[in-house]
Amino acid sequence: MDFLVSANTDIGITKSTNQDSLTVKIIDTTIGRMTFAVLCDGMGGLAKGEVASATLIKAFSKWAETQLPDVCMNGISDEIIREQWSSIVQQENEKIMNYGRIHNINLGTTVVVMLITQNRYYILNVGDSRAYEIKENVKQITEDQTLIQREISQGRLTEEEAKVDPRRSVLLQCIGASEVVSPAMYYGEVKLNATYMLCSDGFRHEITKEEIYEALNPEVLTDINIMDNNTKYLIEADKERQEKDNISVVLVRTF
């Protein structure tokens, strides 16, 4: 199995800074080619959300460079990935929280991390950035850690009501702003000829799953230029519909 990758981010129409951060890379390992991606949606006073998001990107990128080779040599497993990634989350949560205290500001970031091997994917999530699998349809893999999602899960709100609820951006936890962070982990079989997508919440508010499928299904994404162009088309549609947040998308196409 091989991969095509694409990453795009946009400041949007209202904000003075882009507080999203992202990275995606294809990595050759002793047990085969892999793709590693991280996407963070930062938030905070004095435009310091980008500090929080960039800090997480740096920490997880360092893991991919320094620890992933050893993991591959010693035997990759769900438990090993969960332990090492959770440790990074706890360390960076404390680091960002201390930075905020020293500078007397509130800042934090969501994070969604994805490692795709030749046969399995590993995903960590904190907050409301998302991971999707697109093949026959658009399947959301992660579940938002938000007040609204909790209300939906407990039957107190419908999906339609949630779209216009003023509390839709309230996170239950994020890195740097929560004393205790409990990341969610997701694992699954990697599908051939599928699209895996990470996105910030700014990407998905104003466009439909049907539009996402039409532009980003694997049959359409046959090269990197198409991946970039179709992502940018959706980002522009978001902006035309007055999405106010930063907008970020990472795509991985398996083949």
N, C-alpha and C positions, 0 to 999 in steps of 0.2 A: 504494500500500500504506500502511496505517495500523497503529497499535499500541495495545494495551492493556498496561499495566504494573502490577506488584505487587511489593512487597518486605516480607518478614517475618523477624523474628529473635527468638529466645527464649533466655534464659539457661540453660534446662534445669533439671535436678533436683538437681545436686550442686555446681556451681561458684558462687563468690561474686561473680564478675564475668562479664560477657559480653565476651569478647575478639574476637568477630566484628565486622566492620564491612561495610556495604554501601551502595550507592547505585544508583539507576536513574533515567534521565530521558529524555524525548522531546525531540528537538532539531530545530528547523526550520533547514535550511541552504539554500544557493543551489542545491544539486543534489537537493533533496527532503528529506522528513522522515526522521529516523534515530532509533534508540534506542541509548543508551550505558549500560552497566551494569558495575559492579565489585563483586566480593565477595572479602573477605579473612578468613582464619581465623588470628587471632593466637595466639601462645604465648609464654610467658616467665615468669621469676621475678618475684616481688613484684607479680603481676597487671599486668605491663607489656605483655602481649600486645596489649592494646587500643591502646597507643601505636603499636606497629608497624603494626597493621592500619589504624588511622585515618590514619597518615602516608601509606600507599599510596593510600587513598581520596582524600585531599586532593590528592596529586600528579597522579593520573589525572583527577580532576575539573577541575583547573586546565588540563590539556592539552585537555580537551573544550571549555573556555571560551575558551582563548586560541590554541590551535594548530589545532584542527579546522577553524575557518572558513577559514584560509589553505590547509589541505590540500584543502578542497573547491574553493577558487578555482583552485588550481594543478594539480589532478588527483590524485585519490585512487588509490592503488595498494597492492598487497600489500607491496611493498618499502618504501614510505614509512611505512606503518603499523608494519611490523616494526622499522624503524630507530628511529622516534620512541619507540615503546613500550619497546623494549629499552634505549634510553638512559635512560628514566625508571627502569626496574628497576635498572640499574647505579648510578645516582645515589642512589636511595633505599636500596639495599642498603648502600652505604658510609655513608650518613647514619645508618641504624638501627644498624649495627655500631659506629660511633663513639659513639653514644648509650649503647650497652650497655657499651662499654669505660669510658667516663667514670663511669657509675653502678655499674660492677662487677656487672652482671646479664647474663644471656643472654635475648635476646628475638628474635622473628622472626615472619614471617607468610607464609602462602600468598597467592596472588593469582590470580584468574581475571577477565579483562577481556573484554568483548564489545561490539563496535560492529556494529549491524545497519543497513545502508543499504537502499535500495529494491531492490537485487538481489543483495547479497553480504554475508556476515558475516565478521568478523575477530575472532579469539579468541587471547588470550595466556594461558598457564598456567604457574605455578610452584607445585609442591607437589601436594596431593591434594584441593583443592576442584575441582569439576567443572562442565562445561557439557554439556547434553543438548539434543537436538532431539526433540520429541514430535509425531508426526503419525499414521502408521499403527501405529507402535510407539514404544518408548522407546529412542532411540539415543544412546549416550554418544559425545560428540565428542572430548573430551580424554582423555588417558591419564595416570594418576596417576604422579607422580615419587616413588615409594616403593620401599623394599626389597622389599616383598611383590609389587608389580607387576613388578619386575625378575625375581623368582623365577618368577612365573607365565609371563612372556614367554620365559624361558629353559627352561621345561618342568620346573622343579624343584618346583613347587607347583600344585595344582589350585585352581579357584575356590572349591570347597567347603572345602578345607584352609585357604585364605587367610582365610576368614571367622572362624576361631577361632585363627589364629596370633597369638601374643603380640607379634609384631613388626609388626603391621599398621599401627601409627601411626608407624613410623620413616620419616621423609622422607629422600630422597636430597639434596634441597636446599630451602632456603626463604630468603626475603629477610630479611636482617639477621643470619643465622646461618651463611651460607656465604660463604667467601672469593670464590668464583667462582660466579655464577649464570647459567645458560643457559636462558632461557625458551623454551618450545615455542610455536609459532604454528600456528594452524589457520585455514583459509579454506574457504568453500563458498557455494553458491547458497542464498539465502534462499527459503524456501517460503511460499507464501500459505496462510493458515489452518493455521498450525502454532504450537506452543508451544516457546519456547526457555527453558531453565531453567539458572540457576547455583545451586549449593548447596555448603555446607560439608559436610565428611564426617560431621558429627553428624546430618545429615538422612537419610542413606542407609543407615546400618548396620542399622536395625531394621525397615525397611519394604521391601517387594518392588517390583520393576518393575511387576508387575501392579497393585499398589495405586497406584503413581504414575500409571500410565496411566489407571486408572479415574477418579481424582480430577482429573488435570491435562491430559487430552487436549483438543485445541482445540474439539471438538464440545460439550464440557461448559462450557468457560470462555468464556461469552458476555458477561460483564461483570466489572468490577473487584471488585464485592462477592463474586461467586462465586469469583474467583481468590483473594481473601484468605481467605474462609471455608474453601475446600478445602485451601489450604496450612496453615491453622491446625489443621484436622482431622488432617492427616498429622503435623504437629508434635506434637500431643497424643498421637497413637498412638505416636510415637517415645518420648515421655516415659513413657507407660504401660508400655512394654516395657523401661524402665530404661536408655535411652540417657543416658550420663553427660556428654556434651559439650554445648557451645552448639550451637544449631540455626539455620541461616539459609538462606533461599530467595529468589531473584529470579525472576520470571516475565515473559516478554514474549510476548504473543499477537498474531500477525500477522493482518490481515484486509483 
